Amino acid sequence: MLTRRSFVALSGAALAAPALAQGTASRVLKFIPQADLTVLDPIWTTAYVTRNHGLAVFDTLYGTDASYAAQPQMVAGHVVEDDGKLWRMTLRPGLTFHDGTPVLARDCVASINRWAKRDPMGQTLMAYTDELSAPDDRTIQFRLKKPFPLLPDALGKVGSPICAIMPERLAKTDAFTQVTEMVGSGPFRFKADERMVGARVVYERFDKYVPREGGEPQWTSGPKRAFLDRVEWHVIPDQATAASAMQTGEMDWWEQPPSDLVPTLGSLKTSIKDPTGLIGCLRMNQLLPPFDNPAIRQVLLKVVDQTDFMQAVTGDDPKLRHVPAGFFCPGLPMASEAGLDVLTSKRDFDAAKKALTAAGYKGEKVVLMGASDFPSLKALSDVAADMLTRAGFNVDYQVMDWGSVVQRRAKRDPIAQGGWSIFCTFWAGLDQANPAVSAFLRGTGTSAPVGWPTSEKLETLRQEWLDAPDTAARKTLADALQKQAFADVPYLPLGQYFNQTSYKPSVTGVLDGVPVFWNVRKG
């Protein structure tokens, strides 16, 4: 078996290859991802490493531009009739899957249906939909019960899970069963034969991909021109090893270097590509004790210190974090000050212990899952373990790789059978921009994302927000929804931080937003 140590050594040996190979090397990008890619299906999980993989392999009907607006991508355009209740979308000509078959409207319909079973905004779209059909090979048609102006935004959302278009034969797979055959129509093909779990993921340029004409590439919109022949993801969990690989030129691009190592990267370009940042979240399993009890969840509001959590991630640089942060991304239109005093008042662990006893806590084991190979999440988890212990919880802190956390958090088993109680994660700011896209604010029980909270009040307010006539009304409802969230505590917001990315000066064309590999050149 190839170990990670020998794999890094082999990578270094490759750098000593003869000069005649350097022309080819200039079209090969070596990338250090945030974590290993353990789940391939971009519908099955919300993990961003899988979303990033999905954006390389699969295309989407719409993309998101730099102003966060939806733009046609696979579709040439759309027409809207019947007072907003009939949408017809026409696919661009020449779209081809990686297996050589043409992209047809029925593939898109099946893909939308599968995605909508897992995505909160997709669930909302389908609740508005009377019929989704493919009248012909290039036409996708929605007949709606009532207007849903956010339809393109839903299909083109950059947040996870994306509405990845795959062949009908794959899209008919149950949404709660992982698809493992990666056949998309995006600008890169997944090389299953070169994947080494825990070490390497490889993509090759798809020479039959047809970029859309006109416009400029922004985020996930515009022409997706692949200038690289090959993209290699090299999984290097040890941060010092990763930093050394960047310093020596062995690697070209490091997705998420820890802030304390950025000063060691010398002449590398380091920047913040997503101005909405990442929002830390502490998510509780609300199907099991003790967090099935809202009074116990509310105890955590007495002790959570967002500054502690964000400092653990960003170090001493205040420009890399923002606190307090509520349930909507700071700086975006729905950001709210409502109820934030519960996060900014004095932290009181003695009061928390008394409240915990009064709420009926019986000393149940609290299994906190931490990610050993994901520095920012490990930092959040370490702070969470200390906070929970000081508040009086019986904490069983279990550290594993992030891929194992992603797999395990989907299970609803009791604690004694390998279940879990709590874990920390991040959502991109855009994924918490408003009630329509915020997955962790859904209160639909077992059909909600992992954690499975139930709250009729959150759901009612969300629907009122969707039906609101204007921005002012939506803002008022966002305030009300945030107040309700502080009462129900579907999760704890832990603050906002701005992730940096680093790459060689010879790497150009890196777009703002999430990591994508089209438009990128390597000199």
Stockholm file with secondary structure:
# STOCKHOLM 1.0

chainA/1-523         MLTRRSFVALSGAALAAPALAQGTASRVLKFIPQADLTVLDPIWTTAYVTRNHGLAVFDTLYGTDASYAAQPQMVAGHVVEDDGKLWRMTLRPGLTFHDGTPVLARDCVASINRWAKRDPMGQTLMAYTDELSAPDDRTIQFRLKKPFPLLPDALGKVGSPICAIMPERLAKTDAFTQVTEMVGSGPFRFKADERMVGARVVYERFDKYVPREGGEPQWTSGPKRAFLDRVEWHVIPDQATAASAMQTGEMDWWEQPPSDLVPTLGSLKTSIKDPTGLIGCLRMNQLLPPFDNPAIRQVLLKVVDQTDFMQAVTGDDPKLRHVPAGFFCPGLPMASEAGLDVLTSKRDFDAAKKALTAAGYKGEKVVLMGASDFPSLKALSDVAADMLTRAGFNVDYQVMDWGSVVQRRAKRDPIAQGGWSIFCTFWAGLDQANPAVSAFLRGTGTSAPVGWPTSEKLETLRQEWLDAPDTAARKTLADALQKQAFADVPYLPLGQYFNQTSYKPSVTGVLDGVPVFWNVRKG
#=GR chainA/1-523 SS CCCHHHHHHHHHHHTTSCGGGHHHHTTEEEEECSSCCCCCCTTTCCCHHHHHHHHHHCCCSEEECTTSCEEESSEEEEEEETTTTEEEEEECTTCBCTTSCBCCHHHHHHHHHHHHTTCHHHHHHHHTEEEEEEEETTEEEEEESSCCTTHHHHHTCCSSSCCCCCCHHHHTSCTTSCCCSCCCCSSEEECGGGCBTTTEEEEEECTTCCCCSSSCCBTTBSCCCCCCSEEEEECCCCHHHHHHHHHTTSCSEESCCCTTTGGGGTTSEEECCCTTCEEEEEEECTTSTTTTSHHHHHHGGGTCCHHHHHHHHHTTCGGGEECCCCSSCTTSTTCCCTTTHHHHSCCCHHHHHHHHHHTTCCCCEEEEEEETTCHHHHHHHHHHHHHHHHTTCEEEEEEECHHHHHHHTTCCCCGGGTCCSEEEEEEEGGGGSSTTTCGGGCCBGGGSSTTCCBCHHHHHHHHHHHHCSSHHHHHHHHHHHHHHHHHHCSEEEEEEECCCEEECTTEECCCSSSCCCTTCEEC
#=GC SS_cons         CCCHHHHHHHHHHHTTSCGGGHHHHTTEEEEECSSCCCCCCTTTCCCHHHHHHHHHHCCCSEEECTTSCEEESSEEEEEEETTTTEEEEEECTTCBCTTSCBCCHHHHHHHHHHHHTTCHHHHHHHHTEEEEEEEETTEEEEEESSCCTTHHHHHTCCSSSCCCCCCHHHHTSCTTSCCCSCCCCSSEEECGGGCBTTTEEEEEECTTCCCCSSSCCBTTBSCCCCCCSEEEEECCCCHHHHHHHHHTTSCSEESCCCTTTGGGGTTSEEECCCTTCEEEEEEECTTSTTTTSHHHHHHGGGTCCHHHHHHHHHTTCGGGEECCCCSSCTTSTTCCCTTTHHHHSCCCHHHHHHHHHHTTCCCCEEEEEEETTCHHHHHHHHHHHHHHHHTTCEEEEEEECHHHHHHHTTCCCCGGGTCCSEEEEEEEGGGGSSTTTCGGGCCBGGGSSTTCCBCHHHHHHHHHHHHCSSHHHHHHHHHHHHHHHHHHCSEEEEEEECCCEEECTTEECCCSSSCCCTTCEEC
//
